[in-house]
């Protein structure tokens, strides 16, 4: 059993969450509560993220993601992974990552070879 009391949780937020400063507001909220991790836009119009910290702060952040968000956002639903206990922190702070769809490489087309 770990002794730090550090847990992690992944999330994905659906609705009007891109182009409304959702990630920036999420970062400010997470940092205010001492959470660490990241969030980013996805190609499908959602915001994905990962947070780590104490369970009470993770629970508060979950509620914020579901019910508050940024002033112009409209959250339809949020998916969360189960919190997992960790040995310690994996990130020094909470930050906004570059958009996920910019980091995903486009697969190369395979050439067809005819066998006679």
GIVEN-V724997 format. One record per residue. N is the residue number from 1. PSI is psi in whole degrees, 0 to 359 (999 if undefined). OMEGA is omega in radians with two decimals (* if undefined). NEAR is the number of other C-alpha atoms within 10 Angstrom. Layout:
# GIVEN-V724997
n psi omega near
N PSI OMEGA NEAR
N PSI OMEGA NEAR
This chain:
# GIVEN-V724997
n psi omega near
1 140 -3.14 7
2 156 -3.07 10
3 349 -3.09 9
4 336 -3.05 13
5 26 3.14 13
6 130 3.12 20
7 159 3.08 21
8 156 -3.13 23
9 134 3.05 20
10 154 3.12 18
11 158 3.01 17
12 128 -3.05 19
13 129 -3.11 24
14 150 3.12 18
15 205 3.09 14
16 89 -3.05 16
17 2 3.06 21
18 142 -3.11 19
19 13 -3.11 11
20 21 3.11 15
21 28 3.14 14
22 313 -3.10 25
23 319 -3.14 24
24 315 3.13 16
25 323 3.09 16
26 319 3.12 23
27 315 3.13 20
28 314 3.14 14
29 313 -3.12 18
30 315 3.14 25
31 321 3.12 15
32 326 -3.11 11
33 2 3.11 16
34 17 3.10 15
35 156 3.11 26
36 158 3.13 20
37 217 -3.07 24
38 166 2.96 22
39 156 -3.11 25
40 157 3.01 21
41 153 3.05 24
42 166 3.13 17
43 336 -3.11 11
44 11 3.04 9
45 11 3.13 15
46 176 2.98 18
47 122 3.09 23
48 154 3.10 22
49 176 -3.13 22
50 132 3.10 18
51 150 3.07 26
52 144 -3.11 28
53 198 3.11 23
54 150 -3.08 17
55 318 3.14 17
56 320 3.13 10
57 323 3.07 18
58 318 3.13 22
59 320 3.09 13
60 318 3.13 14
61 322 3.09 20
62 314 3.12 18
63 320 3.12 13
64 315 3.13 15
65 321 -3.11 21
66 321 -2.91 17
67 347 -3.06 14
68 287 -3.11 17
69 199 3.10 23
70 161 -3.08 18
71 325 -3.09 10
72 359 -3.10 14
73 162 3.04 16
74 95 -3.08 19
75 123 3.10 19
76 317 3.11 12
77 163 3.12 12
78 136 3.04 18
79 135 3.11 13
80 143 2.96 14
81 166 3.04 11
82 138 3.08 11
83 137 3.13 16
84 135 3.12 13
85 139 -3.11 19
86 161 3.11 17
87 333 3.14 13
88 185 -3.13 15
89 145 3.09 17
90 351 -3.13 13
91 147 3.13 13
92 340 -3.11 9
93 190 3.04 16
94 133 -3.09 23
95 164 3.07 20
96 126 3.08 15
97 158 3.03 15
98 154 -3.12 13
99 134 -3.09 15
100 326 -3.10 15
101 346 3.04 14
102 335 -3.11 11
103 344 -3.09 10
104 119 -3.14 9
105 147 3.09 7
106 127 -3.13 8
107 142 3.12 6
108 147 3.07 6
109 138 3.11 6
110 138 3.08 6
111 139 3.09 6
112 135 3.11 6
113 127 3.12 6
114 129 3.08 5
115 127 -3.14 4
116 999 * 3
